[in-house]
């Protein structure tokens, strides 16, 4: 049984114009369980896909799923940020399409020992790559001062009670488990502010984003991906919350514009030329049928751009 359903699958295949590149080269920057990659390979005669993922557990699942495709699927344990350096050496120097499916997968959430969820108890880890020596969520909640912690909760979780929560976290230190942290957060939020979602949801999102530098990674990878695309190649990005989507939207808008000078400036002095055309003016969302089959797809937003000839 495959533990993760790829979202917006047909829209991704259409957006990347997969069928027009039967022997094309594609990069899946966020491989996960390999669902999108398998669909690309199924839809083509001899296309090849280079898949990146920071999560070694995901790579094990993807490798098993993609074994039947042989050398058409090549998997790399690394961040998608490394594609600029690693793809050319692996025969993917110029590619026809790149997919980035951002955020966290249901596989990671369902593993209690990864520390992403609070409904089952686990260590406060939250690293996409638990084999790395980067900071964990426990490091952040137990070492940051109250102001810096509140800033993370507000900036990455859009948590309006960030200062109350940060104050209670500092007072409750040391914290080493997901459920203990969730309890502290829940107590910090006034009853009048509690809505339909669990009161710890936004704070856990914020900590996960901070631990993995997710927004910084998105900002850095977009120009790297664009540089790898052949003229006419497509970049497809799936976002799951407004912070990611805003970065993608603004980057696409900027790169689809010839001049970036202030509107009232009579003569262009920036010299910027558009490098892409927007395939999607507005993001593509899942329809009711997909949402019913895969509730995770509810918040998915797909944006697609094509590199200019």
N, C-alpha and C positions, 0 to 999 in steps of 0.2 A: 504493500500500500504506500502510495506517495503521500507524505505528510504535509505537503504544501502545494496549493493550487496557484498557478501563475495567473495574475490579474490581467484583464484587458488583452487577452491572448491574440484574438483575431485582429484587434485594432493595432497591436504592435506589429504583427506580420504585414498588415496593409501599410502601416506607416513607414516601415523600413523598406517597403517595395521588394520584399524578399523574392517573390516569384519572378521578378525581372532580372534576378541575379542567380540563375541556377547553379553557377559555379563560383559564387561570390565569396568574399571574406567578410566575416562579421565578428564583432566583439560583444560579449555579454559581460558588462562590467560588474554585475552583481548576480552571480550565477545562482545562488541559493540551491534549490533541489534540482535545478537544470530544466525546469519546465519550458521556459521560453526557448532555450537552446535546442531542446529536443524538437520543438515545433518548427524552428527554422530549418533544422536538418531534414525533418520529414517533408517540408514543403519544397525542397530543392533536390536536384539530382546529385550534385557533388560539392555543394557549398561546405565551407569549414567555419567553425566557430571557436574563438579563443575566449575562455571563460575565466574571470577573476573572482575570487572571494577571500575575504579575510578569515572566515570561519572554517577551521579544519573539519568540524563535524559536518557542515554543509557539503564540503568537498567530497567527503566519503560517500554521502548519499547521492550526490550528483554523478560521481564516478561510476557508481553501480548502475544508475539509470542510463548513463550515456555510453556504457561499455560496448553496446552493440554497434555503435557508429564508428568504432575504431579510431583511426587517425583524423577523422573529420571533426572530432571534438578534442580540444587541447585545454587542460585545466591548470590553473596557476594559483598557488596559495599566496595571495598578496592583495593589497588594496588596489582598487581601480585607478588610483592616482599613479600607480607605477606603469600603466599601459604605455605611456609615451616612451619610456626607456626600454620596456621589456617586449612589447609587441613587435617592433621591427626585427629584433634578434630571433624571433620565433616564426618569422615569415608573414607577419601581419603589419608591414610597414605602411601600406596604403589600403584602407578597407572600405567596403561598400555600405556598412551600417554599424551603428553602435547603440546598444541599449543600456540604460541605467535605471534599474528598479530600486529606488531609494528606500531607506528606512529599515525596519526590522521585519523579520519573517515570523510566521506563526510557529515554525519549528523552534526558533530561539525562545519565544515567549513560553512555549510549553515545557521547556527544560528548566525545572526548578533550580538546578545547580548553576545556571547561568546568571541568575539574579535580576532578570529583566522584569519579572512579574511579582505582584505582591499577594496574589490569591493563594499561592502555595509558598511555603517558607523556603528560603535559600540564602546563600551568601550574597553580600552586596558586591557583586562583580560588575556586570553589565558591559564587559569588553566584547566586541565582536570577535576579536582574536584572543582567547584566554591564554594562549601560549606566549603572548607578547609581554614585555616588562612595563607596559604603560600603566598609568594610574587606574585604579578601580573606583567604583562608586563609594566604597567604604573609605578610600583615601580622601575623597572630596568631602564627604559628610563629617569626617572625623578630624580634618586638618584645616579646612578653609575657615577664615574668620566669618563672622555673621554677615557682614556687608557683602563680601564676595559670594557667599553661598546664596544670599537673597537675590543678588544680581543674576546668577545662573538660573534660578527658578523663575524669575520674571522674564528674562530675555529668551530662554529656550522653551519654557513651559507656558509663558503668558499667564503666570499664576499671580493673581492680584493680591493674594494673601502671603506673598513671598517673604515679607519681613517677619510676620508672625511665625511662619513655619521655620524659617532659619533660626529664630530665637529659641524655639522649642527644641530644634535639633541640637543646637549647641549645648543647651541645658541638659539634654538626655545622653550625651556622649559618655562612653563609646557605644556606637551602634554597629552591629555586624550582621544583621539579618534583614531580609526584605519585609517580613511581616512586622517586625519591631519598628522599623522605620515608618511603615505605613500607619501603624498605630499612633506614633508620635505626630505625624502629619495630620491625621484625622482629628486628633485632639486640639490641634492648633487652629483649625478652621472653625469659625463661628457657625452655629447651626443655620443661621439665616443665609449663609453663603454656600451651603452644600446643595448641589444640584443632583441631576440624574446620574452622573458618573461618580465613581469612587473618588473621594477627596484627595487621594494620593496620585491619581492618574497623571495630572499635569507635572507634578514634581518628579515622578519617575521618568517621564519623557524628557524633562530638562536634564536630569542627571545622565541619562543614556546618551543624549546628544553631546553633552559636555565631555563625557568619558571618551567617546569615539571621535570627537571633533567633526561631527557629521556635516555641519553647515560649512565649515572651512574646507572640508574635503570636496563638497559639491562645487564651491566657488573655484577651487583649483583645478578640478577635473574637466570642467566644461571646455576651456580653451585647449587643453591637452587632447580631448576627444576630437574637437573640431579640426585640429592640426593633422590627425591621423586619417581623416575622411578623404576619400577621392572626390574630385569635383562631381557633383550630383549625388554624393553619398548622403545618407540620412542619419540624424541623431535623434533618438527617441528617449524621453526621460519621464518616468513615472514617479510622482511625488505623492506623499500621504498626509502632509500637513502644510499649512499655509507658509511656514517659514522656508521650507525647501522650495515650494512652488514659486514663491516670490523671487528667489534667487534665479531660478531657471527662466521665469518670465522676463525679468529685467535683463538678463544676459542675452536671451534671444532677441528682445526688442532692440537692444543696443547694437548687436551684430547684424541686424537686418536694416540698419539705418546708415545712410551715406554720410551724413554730417552730424556731429555731436555738439556743435557750437550752440551757445544760447540762442533761442528763437529770434530775438531782436537784433542779433549781430548781422550786419548786412553782407559780410564776406566771410566765407568759411576759411578758418585758419587751422583747424584741427587736422585736416587731410584724411579723416577717417572714411573708409569705403566699406560698404556692406559686404559681409562675407557669407551670409546665409539668406535664404528665403524661408518665410514661415509657412509651413504646411498646415499648421493648426493656429488659427487666430485666437480661438478659445480652446481650453483643454478638453480632451475627450474624457467622459466619465462612463462608469459601468451602467448598463441598463438594468431594469428591474429584475430580469431573469438571472443575470449574473450575480446581483446582490443577494437574491434569494438563495442561490447555490453556494455563494462564497461571500459572507458578510464583510470580510476584510476588504473587499473591493469597493465598499461604499464610499470611502474617502479618497480613492485613487484618482489622480489627475494626470493625463498623458499629454505631453507637448512634443511636437515633432518639428524639426527644422532640416532644411536641405542645403548642403554646401554649394555655393555658387560655382558655375562653370568658369 
